[in-house]
Each structure stands twice: as C-alpha cells, then as structure tokens.
Amino acid sequence: MRDLQLRAYAVPWQAGIEFLLRDGNATAEPIVMKERVVGEMLRPAFVIDMAMAQVLIDDLWNAGLRPTEGSGSAGALAATQKHLEDMRKLVFEAVVVSGLNE
C-alpha cells in the first residue's frame, strides 16, 4: 500500500511555501526544469488525488494563504446568514409591535 503524501509549510525566512512529497521513507527530489521542443506533448510534473488536494488546500490555508477572488470563506457566509436571520427577527418584531400586521 502506498503512503504518498504532499504537504506544504510556510517558511517565513524564505518568504515562501515549502512542499514535501514523500512515499513512505522515500522523498521527492527538487523538480528539474527541462526545455521542450515546440509542439511536444506536455506531461504534468505529478498528479494528486482529491483527498491529497484537500490536505494541500488545508496546509496552504494554515500557512496563511487565502483565495484572491470569490465569495469568501464558509465562515464569512455563515456570519452573513446569521446576520440575515437576526435582521428578519428584528423586522418581524417591529411589525408586530407597531400593529402593522392587523
């Protein structure tokens, strides 16, 4: 059984992210760039499964990285939903108190 792991760690002294790819006791060496002939089929450096991709995203989040675009985090969405629920309660109570529902 393979124990392939891809991990990411913040390294502030290099102002970057360090990646570790290991399979049991074996570790990947630094990636080597190779010039390609124009039109030659490109192959990915490596492929990871969805579970490993989730660990990678979690590691990058823990290292302080956040998406540059999008609708925000799940926490921000939950806070917005709670605020909307509170506002609905306030509006409903104001209608009942003022007698506008009669």
N, CA, C and O of each residue as an XYZ file, in Angstrom:
408
protein
N       0.833     -1.181      0.000
C       0.000      0.000      0.000
C       0.881      1.248      0.000
O       1.843      1.335      0.763
N       0.552      2.194     -0.843
C       1.329      3.429     -0.943
C       0.927      4.394      0.161
O      -0.228      4.450      0.584
N       1.910      5.142      0.607
C       1.682      6.155      1.635
C       2.123      7.504      1.089
O       2.878      8.231      1.735
N       1.642      7.836     -0.116
C       2.040      9.071     -0.782
C       1.431     10.264     -0.067
O       0.221     10.306      0.158
N       2.267     11.237      0.291
C       1.808     12.441      0.984
C       2.431     13.661      0.323
O       3.605     13.655     -0.046
N       1.627     14.706      0.182
C       2.101     16.008     -0.281
C       1.731     17.003      0.797
O       0.551     17.165      1.108
N       2.718     17.676      1.375
C       2.476     18.639      2.445
C       3.101     19.979      2.075
O       4.060     20.044      1.306
N       2.543     21.035      2.631
C       3.037     22.391      2.376
C       3.211     23.099      3.712
O       2.364     22.991      4.598
N       4.318     23.826      3.847
C       4.623     24.527      5.094
C       5.112     25.935      4.771
O       5.869     26.139      3.822
N       4.670     26.904      5.573
C       5.168     28.270      5.428
C       6.617     28.311      5.911
O       6.954     27.749      6.953
N       7.463     28.981      5.141
C       8.855     29.190      5.547
C       9.135     30.689      5.478
O       9.616     31.199      4.466
N       8.825     31.384      6.571
C       8.946     32.846      6.573
C      10.345     33.353      6.244
O      10.482     34.422      5.648
N      11.389     32.611      6.617
C      12.758     33.046      6.345
C      13.077     33.036      4.861
O      14.080     33.611      4.440
N      12.228     32.384      4.055
C      12.389     32.417      2.596
C      11.221     33.141      1.927
O      11.172     33.244      0.701
N      10.283     33.642      2.728
C       9.087     34.320      2.217
C       8.381     33.449      1.186
O       8.050     33.901      0.090
N       8.157     32.192      1.556
C       7.518     31.282      0.617
C       6.894     30.079      1.291
O       6.738     30.037      2.511
N       6.540     29.103      0.474
C       5.928     27.854      0.909
C       6.843     26.713      0.491
O       7.307     26.660     -0.648
N       7.095     25.809      1.416
C       7.934     24.635      1.155
C       7.013     23.434      0.948
O       6.068     23.234      1.711
N       7.288     22.639     -0.081
C       6.496     21.447     -0.368
C       7.331     20.204     -0.115
O       8.512     20.149     -0.457
N       6.698     19.210      0.488
C       7.346     17.920      0.731
C       6.473     16.840      0.116
O       5.287     16.738      0.431
N       7.057     16.038     -0.760
C       6.357     14.914     -1.381
C       7.093     13.658     -0.963
O       8.280     13.493     -1.246
N       6.369     12.770     -0.282
C       7.014     11.557      0.199
C       6.121     10.349     -0.009
O       4.897     10.464     -0.082
N       6.747      9.201     -0.102
C       6.056      7.927     -0.226
C       6.767      6.986      0.730
O       7.810      6.423      0.399
N       6.190      6.815      1.932
C       6.865      6.026      2.959
C       8.145      6.728      3.376
O       8.107      7.873      3.828
N       9.277      6.054      3.230
C      10.569      6.627      3.602
C      11.251      7.338      2.432
O      12.307      7.944      2.611
N      10.657      7.268      1.238
C      11.243      7.913      0.060
C      10.693      9.335     -0.068
O       9.509      9.576      0.169
N      11.563     10.268     -0.444
C      11.128     11.650     -0.658
C      11.496     12.092     -2.063
O      12.481     11.632     -2.641
N      10.681     12.998     -2.604
C      10.932     13.521     -3.947
C      12.101     14.489     -3.909
O      12.300     15.205     -2.929
N      12.856     14.500     -4.970
C      13.949     15.451     -5.142
C      13.379     16.742     -5.726
O      12.254     16.752     -6.225
N      14.141     17.818     -5.667
C      13.666     19.065     -6.294
C      13.322     18.849     -7.770
O      13.961     18.064     -8.470
N      12.310     19.558     -8.211
C      11.876     19.464     -9.608
C      12.939     20.068    -10.514
O      13.514     21.112    -10.208
N      13.190     19.401    -11.624
C      14.175     19.868    -12.603
C      13.421     20.332    -13.846
O      12.611     19.591    -14.404
N      13.692     21.559    -14.273
C      13.062     22.093    -15.475
C      13.811     21.568    -16.705
O      15.035     21.439    -16.689
N      13.068     21.272    -17.755
C      13.656     20.723    -18.968
C      13.075     21.459    -20.161
O      11.858     21.600    -20.271
N      13.930     21.926    -21.050
C      13.463     22.587    -22.282
C      12.752     21.560    -23.156
O      13.199     20.420    -23.283
N      11.649     21.975    -23.752
C      10.873     21.097    -24.622
C      10.884     21.619    -26.048
O      11.048     22.817    -26.281
N      10.710     20.724    -26.984
C      10.585     21.084    -28.386
C       9.182     21.637    -28.594
O       8.215     21.094    -28.060
N       9.064     22.709    -29.363
C       7.762     23.304    -29.633
C       6.847     22.249    -30.250
O       7.225     21.564    -31.201
N       5.639     22.128    -29.699
C       4.669     21.162    -30.196
C       4.741     19.812    -29.496
O       3.867     18.969    -29.698
N       5.754     19.593    -28.688
C       5.891     18.328    -27.960
C       4.798     18.226    -26.899
O       4.446     19.219    -26.261
N       4.263     17.017    -26.716
C       3.217     16.782    -25.729
C       3.753     17.068    -24.330
O       4.819     16.582    -23.949
N       2.999     17.864    -23.568
C       3.401     18.179    -22.205
C       2.784     17.178    -21.234
O       1.638     16.761    -21.397
N       3.560     16.802    -20.227
C       3.071     15.913    -19.179
C       3.159     16.651    -17.853
O       4.091     17.427    -17.640
N       2.209     16.424    -16.963
C       2.262     17.099    -15.662
C       3.459     16.608    -14.851
O       3.908     15.474    -15.019
N       3.975     17.470    -13.966
C       5.073     17.076    -13.088
C       4.621     15.947    -12.164
O       5.379     15.013    -11.904
N       3.383     16.032    -11.668
C       2.790     14.967    -10.872
C       1.287     15.196    -10.780
O       0.800     16.292    -11.058
N       0.553     14.154    -10.387
C      -0.898     14.213    -10.233
C      -1.220     13.735     -8.824
O      -0.636     12.765     -8.340
N      -2.163     14.430     -8.161
C      -2.577     14.026     -6.826
C      -4.074     13.741     -6.822
O      -4.819     14.289     -7.634
N      -4.505     12.885     -5.907
C      -5.939     12.592     -5.825
C      -6.646     13.690     -5.042
O      -6.001     14.578     -4.485
N      -7.962     13.626     -5.003
C      -8.759     14.677     -4.384
C      -8.500     14.794     -2.877
O      -8.481     15.901     -2.339
N      -8.303     13.672     -2.202
C      -8.030     13.712     -0.758
C      -6.712     14.436     -0.488
O      -6.621     15.240      0.439
N      -5.707     14.154     -1.287
C      -4.417     14.816     -1.122
C      -4.534     16.301     -1.470
O      -3.890     17.141     -0.841
N      -5.350     16.620     -2.466
C      -5.562     18.016     -2.835
C      -6.213     18.776     -1.678
O      -5.885     19.939     -1.439
N      -7.141     18.120     -0.953
C      -7.782     18.762      0.192
C      -6.769     19.036      1.295
O      -6.791     20.105      1.906
N      -5.878     18.077      1.555
C      -4.814     18.283      2.553
C      -3.939     19.452      2.134
O      -3.557     20.275      2.966
N      -3.619     19.531      0.842
C      -2.790     20.622      0.330
C      -3.481     21.973      0.548
O      -2.847     22.928      0.997
N      -4.770     22.053      0.234
C      -5.502     23.302      0.448
C      -5.513     23.668      1.927
O      -5.302     24.826      2.288
N      -5.759     22.680      2.780
C      -5.760     22.940      4.222
C      -4.390     23.424      4.694
O      -4.303     24.356      5.493
N      -3.326     22.799      4.207
C      -1.970     23.226      4.565
C      -1.706     24.662      4.118
O      -1.135     25.451      4.871
N      -2.116     25.000      2.905
C      -1.907     26.359      2.399
C      -2.721     27.370      3.201
O      -2.254     28.478      3.461
N      -3.930     26.993      3.593
C      -4.757     27.865      4.437
C      -4.050     28.086      5.776
O      -3.957     29.216      6.256
N      -3.551     26.994      6.376
C      -2.852     27.094      7.658
C      -1.568     27.911      7.551
O      -1.104     28.489      8.534
N      -1.001     27.953      6.350
C       0.214     28.745      6.116
C      -0.116     30.219      5.889
O       0.787     31.043      5.743
N      -1.420     30.554      5.859
C      -1.826     31.951      5.752
C      -2.303     32.387      4.385
O      -2.609     33.564      4.194
N      -2.378     31.476      3.424
C      -2.849     31.852      2.094
C      -4.366     31.810      2.031
O      -5.002     30.949      2.641
N      -4.946     32.759      1.279
C      -6.386     32.835      1.080
C      -6.664     33.055     -0.396
O      -5.817     33.598     -1.106
N      -7.835     32.645     -0.875
C      -8.172     32.895     -2.283
C      -8.158     34.395     -2.581
O      -8.552     35.196     -1.734
N      -7.712     34.777     -3.765
C      -7.683     36.183     -4.141
C      -9.027     36.644     -4.671
O      -9.308     37.842     -4.662
N      -9.867     35.725     -5.132
C     -11.178     36.060     -5.657
C     -12.203     35.114     -5.083
O     -11.851     34.126     -4.438
N     -13.462     35.407     -5.310
C     -14.520     34.511     -4.869
C     -15.418     35.176     -3.859
O     -15.269     36.359     -3.553
N     -16.346     34.407     -3.345
C     -17.355     34.949     -2.450
C     -16.951     34.889     -0.990
O     -17.774     35.196     -0.128
N     -15.745     34.514     -0.678
C     -15.301     34.479      0.706
C     -15.345     33.090      1.290
O     -15.712     32.122      0.624
N     -14.966     33.014      2.540
C     -14.885     31.717      3.202
C     -16.248     31.259      3.697
O     -17.205     32.034      3.735
N     -16.319     30.010      4.068
C     -17.555     29.467      4.621
C     -17.907     30.184      5.914
O     -19.088     30.363      6.212
N     -16.922     30.595      6.680
C     -17.158     31.329      7.914
C     -17.824     32.668      7.651
O     -18.727     33.073      8.384
N     -17.382     33.352      6.613
C     -17.986     34.637      6.260
C     -19.423     34.433      5.804
O     -20.298     35.234      6.133
N     -19.672     33.378      5.057
C     -21.036     33.086      4.608
C     -21.929     32.771      5.802
O     -23.066     33.241      5.863
N     -21.435     31.987      6.744
C     -22.225     31.653      7.932
C     -22.548     32.912      8.729
O     -23.665     33.056      9.225
N     -21.592     33.822      8.858
C     -21.830     35.075      9.580
C     -22.889     35.913      8.874
O     -23.741     36.517      9.526
N     -22.839     35.953      7.551
C     -23.834     36.704      6.778
C     -25.222     36.092      6.949
O     -26.210     36.811      7.104
N     -25.292     34.769      6.920
C     -26.577     34.102      7.101
C     -27.154     34.373      8.491
O     -28.359     34.577      8.632
N     -26.304     34.374      9.512
C     -26.749     34.673     10.876
C     -27.255     36.109     10.971
O     -28.281     36.371     11.599
N     -26.540     37.028     10.352
C     -26.958     38.428     10.346
C     -28.321     38.578      9.667
O     -29.183     39.301     10.166
N     -28.519     37.904      8.545
C     -29.802     37.965      7.841
C     -30.928     37.417      8.709
O     -32.023     37.977      8.744
N     -30.653     36.327      9.403
C     -31.652     35.757     10.317
C     -32.003     36.763     11.425
O     -33.176     36.943     11.751
N     -30.992     37.412     11.997
C     -31.230     38.429     13.035
C     -32.060     39.593     12.490
O     -32.976     40.070     13.161
N     -31.748     40.043     11.296
C     -32.480     41.164     10.699
C     -33.936     40.791     10.447
O     -34.828     41.618     10.632
N     -34.178     39.565     10.032
C     -35.562     39.116      9.818
C     -36.343     39.144     11.131
O     -37.499     39.566     11.159
N     -35.712     38.695     12.218
C     -36.373     38.719     13.527
C     -36.698     40.155     13.938
O     -37.802     40.433     14.408
N     -35.748     41.059     13.764
C     -35.969     42.460     14.135
C     -37.118     43.071     13.349
O     -37.963     43.761     13.918
N     -37.154     42.823     12.063
C     -38.206     43.380     11.215
C     -39.559     42.796     11.610
O     -40.542     43.531     11.708
N     -39.623     41.493     11.836
C     -40.887     40.858     12.216
C     -41.385     41.419     13.545
O     -42.568     41.730     13.686
N     -40.468     41.552     14.535
C     -40.861     42.101     15.844
C     -41.318     43.562     15.711
O     -42.249     43.966     16.408
N     -40.708     44.348     14.857
C     -41.100     45.741     14.656
C     -42.502     45.816     14.057
O     -43.281     46.696     14.425
N     -42.831     44.918     13.151
C     -44.161     44.906     12.539
C     -45.208     44.552     13.582
O     -46.270     45.174     13.618
N     -44.933     43.559     14.439
C     -45.876     43.131     15.454
C     -46.081     44.247     16.491
O     -47.218     44.527     16.870
N     -44.999     44.885     16.951
C     -45.076     45.945     17.950
C     -45.843     47.169     17.430
O     -46.612     47.779     18.173
N     -45.642     47.517     16.190
C     -46.297     48.708     15.643
C     -47.739     48.465     15.254
O     -48.462     49.414     14.950
N     -48.176     47.211     15.256
C     -49.552     46.887     14.919
C     -49.814     46.881     13.426
O     -50.968     46.921     13.001
N     -48.763     46.831     12.624
C     -48.947     46.844     11.165
C     -49.472     45.519     10.637
O     -49.901     45.437      9.486
N     -49.442     44.485     11.461
C     -49.918     43.183     10.965
C     -51.425     43.038     11.086
O     -51.959     41.992     10.718
N     -52.129     44.036     11.583
C     -53.590     43.939     11.762
C     -54.317     44.497     10.571
O     -55.547     44.500     10.544
